[in-house]
Amino acid sequence: MNQPNILWICTDQQRYDTLGCAGNQFINTPNLDNLAQNGVMFDNCFSQSPVCAPSRAAFLTGRYPVTCGCRQNGQDIPATEVPVTKLLTDNGYRCGLSGKLHISACNPALGIEMEPRINDGYTDFHWSHHDGAGWDTHNEYWQWLDEHGLEFKETPHPECKYISYGMQEEYTQSGWCVDKAIDFIKARQDDGQPWLFSVNIFDPHHSFNPPKSALDKFADIIDDIPLPEYVPGELENKPVWQQTDHKGAYSNPGQLEYETMSESDHRWIKAAYWAMVEIIDRHVGRLLETLKATGMDDNTIIIFSSDHGEMLGDHGIYLKGPYFYDCLTRVPLILSGKGLCKDRRVAELTELFDIAPTILDLCGIDIPEGMQAKSFKGILNGSELTHRDSVYCEFYGANFTYTPHAFTTMVRTDQYKLTVAHRLNQGELYDLQKDPSEHNNLWNDPNYSAIKTDMLMLLTDRMAETADPLPHRKAMW
């Protein structure tokens, strides 16, 4: 079997609705739009956590965050876990990474020089958790800037204190990540060994700091940019953590406090976020050109995804937290390449961690028993029409300190979404056909009591599925 190469581009904190092919009329993403046109775009892919590390651990292992032992930011994934990249390496692939990994504790205050690694299968490892300060001696992006006689810096924006001008386009962390990927691809041109490369770009994660040239182009249309989807008073009958984060992101009073921000602030933040996505798109274009120039485009499957979304002011909240609105859990997912359908839009529900078994399936490698995710290879080649009838997402104290402690879970179907704030007898229920923006909480609506019961039963079924299939069963007793 001539095994395909895998180019896996994963951004950080990117919402589904940030691409032209996803219907955004304000943003210019021609390379990703073209990728979707020449491949398969999933319109309803959802992460297994609204927070970085648990989501990344899940989509690398094909196991739920609570199962793989990485349910929180700042928690080290156990050394017994086996990422899909390790399985590929064991089957003859060469795997490389540039940028963020984040399946172990990432905080320089711990005195750790870089993120601890398990046997992850990456033989080419170029690590930069984010573009700002931290791990100065091991942040390869900063070392690369130093080689170019530069230092990372941000310049305040003249009209919005919540955003800034960052590095020039060619010196962004996104650009560095892609440079490393291009070096790797060119080096593989003649060796005949199949490969996977993870391009783990930190943008469009906050802080919102695109290049000046990318942001200033939005000045002429700034007043046309839509304000966040927020209905005053909508948080009053929702779990308390949302009210807390309305007053300050990450439960920090005053940090991106919604009510103190002007309409201009909201619009400029969105413009900065979109500008960062446009920069990513242009660097993706460089990757596609490299594949073509090296002649490896015919045997490479390209994956574009993100780990989770961003509230971006919707529901009166910025960044992320213990809630499951579509803007935070629905992510872009595009696959294009050898043997896959072209110009196909998939409306069926998909879970982000389904990527791991799908990669193995596409490469002709057996999916191990410990993986809980489900391959969607059949959707990609047109042999199957359906994939999932629900998606499940969890937040088990996943980041920062909330009072009371935040343990929440979510199940979503095509029509309804239910979330439970565990131990508080609180939750949310949305009729997505009547209320797609999720403003009207029906948790206590007697007219929806039967539906609420059905969704609670579905949630318990999905939670039961998180039980670890390992260790292997050896006998009948």
C-alpha positions, -999 to +999 in steps of 0.1 A: +000+000+000+013+035-009+005+052+024-005+089+022+014+117+039-006+137+064-003+175+068-023+184+099-028+221+104-044+229+138-051+265+149-059+275+184-093+289+196-107+294+161-145+295+156-163+277+128-176+309+113-142+325+105-139+313+069-153+326+037-165+290+029-184+290+062-204+321+051-183+349+066-186+378+041-161+400+059-131+377+058-108+368+030-096+331+032-091+320-004-066+292+003-088+275+029-119+281+008-101+264-021-091+235+002-128+230+011-138+232-025-113+205-034-121+183-004-146+176+024-158+203+048-176+194+080-202+219+090-210+204+124-177+193+140-175+197+178-146+195+202-147+173+233-137+202+256-140+240+253-105+243+267-071+237+250-053+208+268-083+185+272-094+190+236-059+184+223-053+153+244-086+139+231-080+145+194-045+131+196-055+099+215-090+094+202-101+092+238-122+115+259-104+140+282-117+123+314-105+089+300-071+099+288-063+116+321-059+151+307-092+168+317-076+201+327-052+227+315-020+224+336-024+186+339+002+162+325-012+135+302-001+101+316+029+084+300+007+054+293-014+073+267-006+066+231-011+095+206-020+087+170+015+101+161+031+074+181+011+047+163+021+062+130+058+062+140+055+026+150+041+018+115+069+034+095+059+071+095+081+100+103+063+126+124+071+162+130+056+192+148+060+229+149+043+252+174+020+242+203+015+207+217-001+214+251-010+180+265+011+186+296+016+215+320+026+247+302+035+274+327+070+288+332+061+296+368+066+259+375+103+262+367+100+238+338+121+248+308+096+233+283+065+213+282+072+177+294+067+151+267+055+115+267+065+091+240+045+111+214+061+098+182+074+132+171+110+128+159+111+164+145+099+186+173+100+224+170+082+238+201+067+272+207+037+272+230+027+307+221+041+339+206+046+359+238+071+356+266+079+324+285+104+295+282+128+319+265+156+293+262+133+267+246+108+288+226+121+281+191+100+309+177+119+334+199+152+319+189+142+322+153+134+359+158+168+364+174+185+348+144+168+375+123+179+402+146+144+408+160+125+407+193+089+399+198+069+431+205+034+444+204+023+480+198-009+494+214-038+500+190-048+537+189-086+531+190-090+499+212-071+491+243-080+454+241-060+447+209-025+455+196-004+454+165+019+424+165+048+412+144+050+417+106+033+389+087+065+370+078+077+371+114+045+359+131+045+327+150+021+314+123+048+322+097+075+305+118+054+273+122+048+271+084+085+277+077+094+247+098+067+226+081+081+237+047+116+227+057+103+193+068+084+187+036+113+196+014+136+173+033+111+144+028+109+149-010+132+120-020+134+097+010+102+077+002+091+075+038+055+084+046+052+113+070+028+133+092+035+169+102+015+189+128+014+226+121+001+238+155-004+275+151-012+296+182-034+322+165-061+333+165-059+328+203-058+359+224-040+382+229-055+398+197-023+410+180-023+407+142+001+426+120-007+462+114-011+457+077-037+429+082-057+448+108-058+483+093-076+470+062-107+466+084-108+503+093-129+512+063-156+487+072-153+487+110-188+501+115-203+473+094-188+445+115-217+429+134-218+433+172-216+402+194-247+379+197-259+390+231-293+397+246-292+418+278-304+397+307-300+363+290-275+351+316-299+355+345-313+320+343-280+303+333-253+287+354-234+312+376-201+308+359-214+326+328-225+356+349-190+356+365-172+356+332-196+383+319-179+405+345-144+394+336-130+366+314-116+335+332-135+347+363-110+377+366-130+408+373-123+435+348-106+413+322-125+419+290-155+429+311-184+431+286-204+459+300-175+483+302-166+479+265-179+501+237-195+490+205-163+501+188-142+479+211-164+448+202-160+455+165-122+461+167-116+429+187-135+409+161-116+426+133-083+417+150-094+381+154-104+379+117-071+395+107-052+368+125-072+342+106-064+359+073-027+357+081-031+320+088-048+315+054-019+332+036+006+310+053-015+279+045-012+290+009+026+287+012+022+252+024+000+242-005+024+257-029+053+237-013+034+205-017+028+212-053+064+222-060+077+191-044+053+169-063+038+155-030+004+171-034-009+139-051-001+117-021-008+140+008-040+143+029-044+178+043-064+183+075-074+218+088-089+220+122-088+239+155-090+228+191-121+248+201-137+282+194-139+316+210-168+334+227-158+367+210-184+386+230-213+363+222-236+359+252-217+388+268-185+367+273-150+367+259-124+339+256-136+305+270-149+287+301-173+261+315-200+265+288-208+249+255-222+274+231-216+265+194-193+295+191-170+278+216-173+241+207-180+241+170-148+242+150-137+242+113-128+208+099-116+204+063-099+173+047-086+173+012-064+150-007-058+115-021-089+093-024-113+119-008-144+134-022-142+169-037-165+198-030-185+179-004-202+196+025-211+173+054-240+184+077-238+153+099-225+157+134-189+149+139-166+149+170-132+164+168-115+134+183-128+113+155-097+126+135-074+102+153-090+069+142-097+084+108-060+091+102-052+055+110-080+043+088-068+064+059-032+051+064-043+014+065-033+010+102-055-009+126-074+012+151-065+001+186-091-010+211-083+018+235-096+045+211-131+056+218-136+078+187-151+067+154-134+069+120-153+089+094-133+075+064-166+064+049-178+100+049-146+111+032-147+086+003-185+087-002-192+051+010-212+063+040-238+090+045-242+093+083-217+094+111-231+104+145-266+113+159-252+133+189-220+150+201-207+151+237-185+177+254-171+179+290-156+204+313-144+189+346-127+217+364-108+222+331-093+257+337-090+284+363-108+286+396-146+290+397-168+293+427-186+270+429-163+245+412-173+240+376-182+205+365-203+207+334-212+183+305-231+188+272-249+166+247-262+180+214-283+166+186-294+183+154-323+199+171-315+202+208-286+210+231-286+202+268-260+211+294-258+202+331-241+222+358-234+192+381-242+195+418-261+228+413-294+214+399-289+239+370-285+235+333-294+247+299-317+234+272-320+250+237-342+243+208-317+249+181-342+251+153-362+279+170-332+295+188-300+287+168-281+315+187-289+298+221-303+328+239-335+313+254-328+287+281-357+262+283-343+242+312-373+252+335-399+254+307-427+228+315-435+226+278-401+210+272-400+186+302-403+155+281-375+166+258-354+176+288-359+140+302-349+125+268-318+146+266-308+138+301-310+101+293-290+107+262-264+126+282-261+097+307-256+073+278-229+094+263-212+098+297-212+060+301-194+057+268-164+076+284-156+044+304-121+033+295-120+003+272-086-005+286-071-027+300-078-053+273-102-081+283-083-114+282-109-140+290-146-147+299-139-146+336 
